[in-house]
Amino acid sequence: MSAVLLPGAVPTAPPPPSPPAPPVFGLRLATGLAGVLLAVLVSGLNENITKVALADIRGAMGIARDDASWLVALYAAASVSAMAFAPWCSVTFSLRRLTAAAILVCMAAGVLCPFAPNLSVLMVLRVVQGAAGGALPPMLMTVALRFLPPNIKLYGLGGYALSATFGPSLGTPLAAFWTEYLGWQWAFWQVVPGSIVALLMVSWGLPQDPLRLERLRQFDWRGLLLGLPAISMLVVGLLQGERLAWFASPLICVLLGGGLLLLVLFFINEWSHPLPFFKLQLLSRRNLSHALLTLGGVLFVLLAVILIPSSYLAQVHAYRPLQTAPVMLMVALPQLIALPLVAALCNIRAVDCRWVLAIGLALLALSCVLGARMSPDWIRTHFYLLQAVQIFAQPMAVIPLLLLATTGLAPQDGPFASAWFNTIKGMSAVVATGVLDALITRRNHFHSTVLSERLGNLPAGVDMAGIAQRMHAQVVTLTSSDLYLTVAAIALAMILIIPILPTRVFPPRAS
């Protein structure tokens, strides 16, 4: 029976429909989650493989070294920018649609890259691919937070941790395989098989949310116009800084100074916007702030322990990526076992994940201290002990951060937490690259100067070529040792803030 409207009464809007019940976790959702994880790993490998294989790609496509550096910088700028804005878009256009579109675009750009007729077209393709690839990691965290039952949510987040531990270490071996046996084109084309499988799994496994285009009425256009160039300028400035002599270059001054100014204006805008890309109020959560701060240090360490041995072996002993591959695989493959075991440990209620984090950081520091004892005689096998220590150290330093950052989050805050975590993750990797490049240059110059002064005036008839070669090996070794000590100090410094900032959390459980 229809309601009778009394004279003078104001009609009221019907109540909004109740939200649909969350889907029951089963084979279908598990398949969708695995598909997003596969897509994230494929995208991460694509970025790492093309970096490692860059020399072969440059030679085949006739690209100068300076131009190739812009390829890396622009890809990273697009990737980090997408990490910042993708969570908002996933709520508006639906998680499944955005994930499937990102996979398709990333795959299509990868297919086309080897056929680029010139550098400009290749740069455009890499920017498009970087944006698509960068949109995927936030989707994985969102899926894990939204769909996984509490008792196994930490295992899903452990899958996300693969993108920080497993993926980067696997980049060198795969790049070596493609370039040595199948051709440099496969550094780009390797995304295709995994992307096809991931797309099928996502399309079948993830539920289809309705479009929420009404959110476009409150679109944060000012935030986009401030945040997108801010992030892009900072990323490009950090990655090109060392090559262009940092603040001696007007371009770097504009990129870093302008980027910082725009970033401040962006955060001021986000604080008061009703539908922001970033919810700054979440930073009042001590555990989230600690996780984001520590994440930057952890990623610095993880990037360094990949860079140091591979760079040393290449410069001192002329190792090609294929010869360095066993060192990287020593850490990468065991992650498939170590990560679930660490997740199971942190999922025990009696275990304080802060202690797990402290032990993981201590093991990373131990590995680096052992590495600081290196000499020019070290070859591949000398690094195996260091890598073995990192097998459990790496997941123990990442999974507790995910638990600290996400425990107690309201469902509506999940996309905001994902935006924070993934943007810091992407930006931290960029900062680490810039800082490591600067440290390497400075320490190389320092040790070269000291050794040259010690040699003094050599008598006639001395084998200058041999001395120069031994001096180069010594400089690279001393620089690598300095980097190891620096990284160890960073890991130890992160342990010191654990008793101060984060609070005890317990693994999620069904209420």
C-alpha positions, 0 to 999 in steps of 0.5 A: 500500500502506498503511503498517504502524503498529508497536506503540507508535508514534505516528501522525503527521499527513499533510504539508500539501498543497503550495501551488498553483503561481501562475497564469500571467500572461496575459489573464485575470489582466491583466483582473482587475488592470485591474478592480481598478485601475478599481474603485480609481479609481472609489472615489477619484473618488467621494470627491473628487467628492462633496467638490467637489460638496458645496455643490450636494449641501447645497443640494439635500438641505437639509444645513447646512454643519456637518452636511456637514462630518461627512459628509466626516469620517465617510466618511474615518474609515471609509475609512482604517480599512478600508485598515488591516484589509482586507489581513488580511481578503483573506487570510482570505476570499480576494482575489476575494471581498473585492474583489467584495464591496467593489465591490458595497457601494460601488456600492449605497451610491452608488445609495441616497445621493440617496434618503436620507430624512434626514441620519442615513441619509445618514451611515450610507450614506456610512460604509458606502460609505467602508469599502467604498471604502477596502478597495479600494486595498490589494487593488490593491497586493496583486494587483500584488505577488502576480501580476505577473511581476517584469519588469512588476511596476513597471508594475502599481505605476505603475497603483496610483500613479494613485490618488494622481496621476490620481484626485484631479486628475480629481475637480474636472472630473468634479464640475463636469460632473455638477453643471452638466449632469446633476444633483447626484445623479450625484456619487453615481451616477457610481460605477455604470457603472465599478463594474459593469465592474470587478466583471465584470472582477474576477469573471472575471480574478482566481483564486479562493483557498480560504477560510482560516477557520482564521485566525479562531481567532487573530483579533486581536480586541484589535487590532480593538477598539483600532485601529478606534476609534483610527484613526477618532477621529484622522481625525475629530479632524483633519478637525473640528479647525479648525472646532471651534477645535482644543484649545479644544474638549473634543471635539477633545481627547478625539478626538485624545488618546484616539485617540493613546492607543489607537493606542499600545496598538494597536501594543503589541498588534500587536508580539507578536500571532501574526497581527497586522493590522500587522507592526511588525517590517517598519519595520526595513527602511530603505527601507520606513520611508523610503517611508512617511515620504516618502509623507506629505510627497508627499501633503501636496504633491499635495493642496496643489497641487490645493487652492491654485489651485482655492481661489484661483480660486473666492475671488478670481475666483468660478470655479465647478468647471467653470471650474477644470476645465482647470487640473486636467485639465492634470495629470490626463490626461497622467498616463496617459502620464507614469506608464508612462514614469516606470515604464519609466525606473525599470525600467531597472537602471542608473537609481537610483530615488532620483535619480528621486525627488529630481528629482521632488521638485525639480520639485514644489518648482520648481512651487510656487516659481513659484506663490508669485509669484502676484498677484491678477491671476492667472487660470486660464491663469497656472497652466498652466505650474505644472501642466505642470511637475507632469505628470512631477513627480508620478509621479516622486515616487510610483513610486520610493517604491513601488519602494523600499517593495516591493523584496525583500519576502517573499510573505507580507509583501505584505499587511502592506506593503500595510496599512502603505502604504495606511493611511499614504496615507489618514492622510497625506491626512487630516493634510494636510487638517487642517494646510492648513485650519489654515494657511489660517486662520492666514495669512488672519488674519495678512494681514488684520490687517497690511493693515487696520493699513496702511490706517488711517483712510480719509477719508470718501467712499472706496469701502469696498466696493471696498477690502474686495473688493480687500483680500480678493483680496490676503489670499487671494493672499498666503495662497496664496503662503505655502502654495506656499512652505511646500509647496516647503520640504516637498518640498526637505526630503524631498530632504535625507533621500534620501542618508541613509535609503534604500539603492539598490534594483534593479527586480525581475527574474525569477530 
